Structure formats: structure tokens, C-alpha cells
């Protein structure tokens, strides 16, 4: 602790213990507790209390108050727990019976303040803070504290109940690790005293008729098996396994949802990895007895587990696919396509009943579809899903939802009536459809798939959110279609599908709904990114009205749409003017017109989103090497900087810095591929450094870079400093810092010295050095060479990268804030800031 803090701490303790004070800032108190946590961690000795007697005096003062503030009492309980986290400090506090008075029967437990949830929370957290040694365990076990914690498991405050549950878990682990007289095997029952109390409580709760107590103990076991993988957990499990298993079949006990979470945590514990163990028999029983809604999360978790026994994996997958199988069986499909599964795990009547009910059908399908999307995106251990039948079931669900399918079976008719125009299920099914595009499916289904997608794209009843999902799925499958058309000459060529897509897109780009126009542009951009090199795509797109409509949307009244139009037009340029052999005849997509239109948006659009989009697309052009030779590119960059450097939107200015980085990379690494490292990593210099400096000066980027070092948005200063450091290292790798304290004679040295002094002021700088008398010539190569080797950019870099709250969050500042908030005893007034 610093000397200043040691002087402030007694005043803070006195102010907090003063009953006349009331303006407590709970946030400051929480930060102060965090500080004490760190302090006691690095200074575990009793000297902390001996050198700072004000801490003990503060606790005594609060205990002496007839009715302390709940927030101060809660703070005191937590602080006492932190201070008692080491055994020697625990004993020091116990000399005055302080811990017994705080956490024992005669403490806050029996006061009216116990009704306040913050006091109960402070008590639990205080106990938890000191629960790092055996003495703390003995205090709780002998002082009646265990019964209090057991009661708090059912506290009406979820925060208190959850904290009590976690506390019992940590106490059980601590008891076994510190009090066990011998290593516990898998069948030992010789538990330490505190552990035995907790285990008895768990067993009694599981055997009670109270559903709440049963659920609390199941949650405790779930937390334990999720955090502790010691072998003794198996011994504990064997003592409760039969009782837990009985809950699967007891209808009177509604704890199945918690039971599924418990089994999943256990499945991921290495203690229960043995495939021959009785645990996996319980898992298979749970998959069979739990409802599909309850078993779904368990099945997904098991499928993600690489060491899950194969028979259990098959059963879990079967449970997950049962609703999809039921959907297929409910339609008038040919016999060979009747379903996904050969046999069911649970009774099919149960699934059919859920799908026949309006209240459960949508929730079950949404949960199933969400789990399938999760598994399809699980790249760590890919799950082998039956892709073709799954695709067929998704098509069926989407046909149910838009009324394009009239099933013959009564069940199918019921499901169809429930799902008609159901946006939730449509969105979920389309998300799975998009994820399924990476899997191998039967080619014969592709045509049916696009029939459904086009129907959704064309239908006026498709909601904007569903249409967005449809666009995303369509772009994924159009990219997949190109692969199929290349590998399968017998399959239908993609031209007709692309033509139909662009006919629909033309209508959607003219929609009165701005969300639809916006998602249509995003869809087109996605298509261009993945298909722009495909001849069929180029021909279909450029022969349609889509490019012209896209250009018109640059003047859309909605700023989001204008921003998306900028991005799309920018990517269209890759296929037109920037293409090696442009298929466009005439000047419709003339580069100069595109650049002029976008620069006008950058300078005049009243909203930030379109301006950010312009900067982003200009940077992308630069990275792709589409802006011509170095001289031409320098002029382009200069025009953009002059327009964007004074933009009020910091993201536009930041985008301008990214544009400069891309320009510098092009100069230093003319053959670099997109995404090459920043300029600081560039070492290849094909252009002489004197010429490079002239190019950079002509582009007028130094003025903007140095000004950005003083920008009120620190992130701009950090990025500009990184760029200047990179330029300095590349241009003058052997350069040394100049000593600006010595007398200087050259005018350039005077101006650079002024520049350095100004930069040290950061965002507080009032008069930034400009061109002119006594100013800095940012377009003069010699001045900029001097600036790059003279200005201490490393010092600036360190200052800019300091946390903005490194002073405000210091212990000294925190103590001052508390004093300012609660006032002082002498003044008895609060300065609320």
C-alpha cells in the first residue's frame, strides 16, 4: 500500500462507519472490495491488520451500531471474509470474537436487517471469501452456519440462492481436500465431518417429498460435478444414484429438466468416462424416459462429447431427430422416403402428441432446429448427420409453413395448420438449411430445394426477417450449386435458377419496406463475393436490371440502405471496371463516375453509415490493387483524406487511417496479397526511400496522421501512432532519437520541436502546428524525415496505450472517491459527482 493510501484508509473507514452518513456509492464499495481481494492475495500476513488497525476498528464500529445501513453491513460482512481468508488473519480477528459476532447465531442472522436481500448476500459472500482454510470450515460447522446456508439455498433472491449453492460446493471440496484422514476411493463412506453434513443434507433433500428441496440438491450436484473431477465424486454419486434414477419415472417429482443438466455435467467429467459403468445405463434410460423437450439439450451435449460411447451417441442422435422424422412420416411421401429413423428411442406417440398441439409444436421444432444448427456448425468433432433425409424434412417444414404442401394424413394436416405462416419456425428451418449447405446431399433434391427458396423469395407473405434468412440460405446454396454443376454434367445448369433469382431480386430492390431493400443488397453483395468469377453469374447479373437499381439506391431515403448500396456498388466494380476483361460495354460503370458518386456521398451524406461504407469500400479497392499505379493511387488517397479528415464521425476518420495503412502497404509491398501484415512488418522496399517519402508527402497524409495523435478519440491516436512507427522503422531503421533539449538553429528543427511539445499534450492540445510562419510543413519531405526520426513515437505509443482509467481506478483515487461520496466526519456533507 502506498503512503497516500495508508493516510486515506482510516478516514474512509471512519466515514463509512459514521451512522450520520447516507450517500453511499455502492459501485465504489464494490471496487473497494475488489481492491482488498487483490491486496490480501499479495499480502497474506497478519501484518496487514496490525499495520492498519483502522480495519478492525471499522468492523467493531459497525457491530456496535444499533441499526447499520444494509449496504454498509453487507460491505462489512464481505470485507471481514476477505480479511479472514488467510488463517493467521482469521485467528487475529477471532481474538475479539469478531467473526463469531458477524457470522454466528447472534450476528445479523437474528436482526431485522436479515430481511434485506443485500445483507443475506453479503453474509454468503463473506463466508465464501474466507472459505480457504480449515479454521473457517470449523467456525461454520460448530456455530450453526451450515443450517443457515442450507436454508439460503431456497432464498427468494435467485442471487442469494445461487451463491449459497456454490458456497456449499466449495465447502464440500475444501472439507474433503483438507480434512480427509486418508485418500478416498470410489466406495469410501468415511467422509470428513463438514463434508458428511453436506452429503447428509443432499441425501435427505433427495428423499424428501418437497420438490423445491429435490431441485436444490440436484442443482448442487450439477455444480459439483461440473467443477470437480476428483475420484471421490464417484463415491458420492454411488450413494445417491438410485434415488436420482427414480426421478425419471416418478411423475410426482417435476425435476426432469434439472436431471438432464446433471447427467450432462457428469458425462463431461472424466470420472464417469468408463463405457462399462452404470452411469451410461442411467443416461440411456434418461434419453428414453425424458420428453423430447427435456432430452434435447442432453442429446446435443452427448453428441459433442467425443468419448461418448457409440451406442449412446446413436440413441442421442435418434432422440434429436425424432421430431424431424415425425414430420416426414406425416406427409404423403413415397415409402422409401418415409422417415429419418429405423426405430425410435421413446414412444413416437409422445412426439406426435407434442407436434399436434399448437402450444408445444412450435417450441419443440424450434428447439430441435436450433440444436441441429448447433451440431452442423460444430467443427471440432463433426457429427455425422443423415444430410439427405434431413434436407428433405427441412423442405417439408418450409412447405408446411407457406401452405405449399397438403398432406394426406390427419397428423400432417394438423401440423400444417399449426405451422402456416409461422415465422419462428421458418427462420429456424432456413438457418439449418444454410448450415446444411456444407454437407453432402443427394443431387436430385437440389431442384426441389430451389423451388422452395424461390417461392419464399417471391411470396408477398414472406416477412422481412424470414426473407433475410431466405437470402442467406439461397446465397449458401447458390455457391454450392456452382460446385455441383462443375462436378455433375447431368445436373440442371444454373443459368435458369440465377435468372429466376435476379428477376425476384429486381422486385425486392424496389420494395417499399426498407428492411427488404437492405437485405436484398446484402444478399447481392454476398453473391458477388463468392460467385464473381463465375461466367454464368456475371452474365445473368449484368444482363439484368439489378446493377442499375442498385446504383439508384445510393440515393435511398434510408441511411442503412444507402450504406448497403455503397458496399454493393463497390463490389460490383470488381466485376465491371476493375475486371481484367470487363464484360460491360459503354460507360455505365465507368470508374470515374463510381468514384465521383462515392466521394460525393463521403462529403455530403448527413448520416454516418453511408460515409463509413464509402471509406470501407475505398480501402478494399486499395487492398485489392484496383486504384492504378502508385502516383494515381496517391492522388486518390489525397482526395479522400482531404474529405474525411474533419468528419465528425470518429469511425470515418478511423477508416481513413485504415486507408492510409493500405496505401503504405501497397508502396512497401507492391506485390502483397490482400490481408498482408501492417506497414510495420513490411521490409521489402522496391521504391527508394526518398521517393517513397515524396509520394507520401504528395498524398498529404502526414498532417492527418500527426493530428490524429491528438484526437479526442484515443483509438485514432493509437492507430495513427502505429502507422507512424511503422513508417519510421521502414524508412529509417537505423535512425536515432534527436535530443530536443539542446539549442536548435534550423527553422525545421524549431517547428518539429514545437510539434513534439504539442503532441505531448495529447487531446488537450489547443493550437496544432500548421503550415505557414513558424508552422510545420507536412508536405515537405525533409521536414517529415526530421519528424519521423525526432518525435519520440515510442513514448507517445506507450502513453496512448495506457488504460484511460489507470489513474481513476487506482486505490488512492478510489479512496478519494469514497470520501467525496460519503463526505467526512468533520464536514458531514456529500459531494456527489
Secondary structure, DSSP 8 states (H G I E B T S, - for coil): --HHHHHHHHHHHHHHH-TT-----HHHHHHHHHHHHHHHHH--STHHHHH-HHHHHHHHHHHH-SS--HHHHHHHHHHHHHHTTSHHHHHHHHTTTHHHHHHSTTTGGGSGGGGSHHHHHHHHHHHHHHTTSHHHHHHHHHTTHHHHHHHHTT-SSHHHHHHHHHHHHHHHHHHHHHH-SS---TT-----HHHHHHHHHHHHHHHSS-HHHHHHHHHHHHHHHHH---THHHHHHHHHHHHHHHTTT-TT---HHHHHHHHHHHHTSGGG--TTSHHHHHHHHHHHHS-HHHHHHHHHHHHH-TTS-HHHHHHHHHHHHHHHHHHHHTS---GGGS-S-SS-SS-HHHHHHHHHSHHHHHHHHHHHHHHHHHHHT--TT-----HHHHHHHHHHHHHHHHT----SSHHHHHHHHHHTT-HHHHHHHHHHHHHGGGS---GGGHHHHHHHHHHHHH-TT--HHHHHHHHHHHHHHHHHHHHHHHH-TTS--THHHHHHHHHHHHHHTT-S-HHHHHHHHHHHHHHHHHHTT-HHHHHHHHTSSHHHHHHHGGG-SSHHHHHHHHHHHHHHHHHTTTSTT----SSTT-HHHHHHHHHHHHHH-SSHHHHHHHHHHHHHHHHTT-S-SHHHHHHHHHHHHHHHTT-S-HHHHHHHHHHHHHHHHHHH-TT--TT---GGG-----S-HHHHHHHHHHTT-HHHHHHHTT-SSHHHHHHHHHHHHHHHHHH-TT-----TTS---SHHHHHHHHHHHHHHTGGG-SS---SSTTS--TT-HHHHHHHHHHS-HHHHHHHHTS-TTTTTTSHHHHHHHHHHHH--TTT------
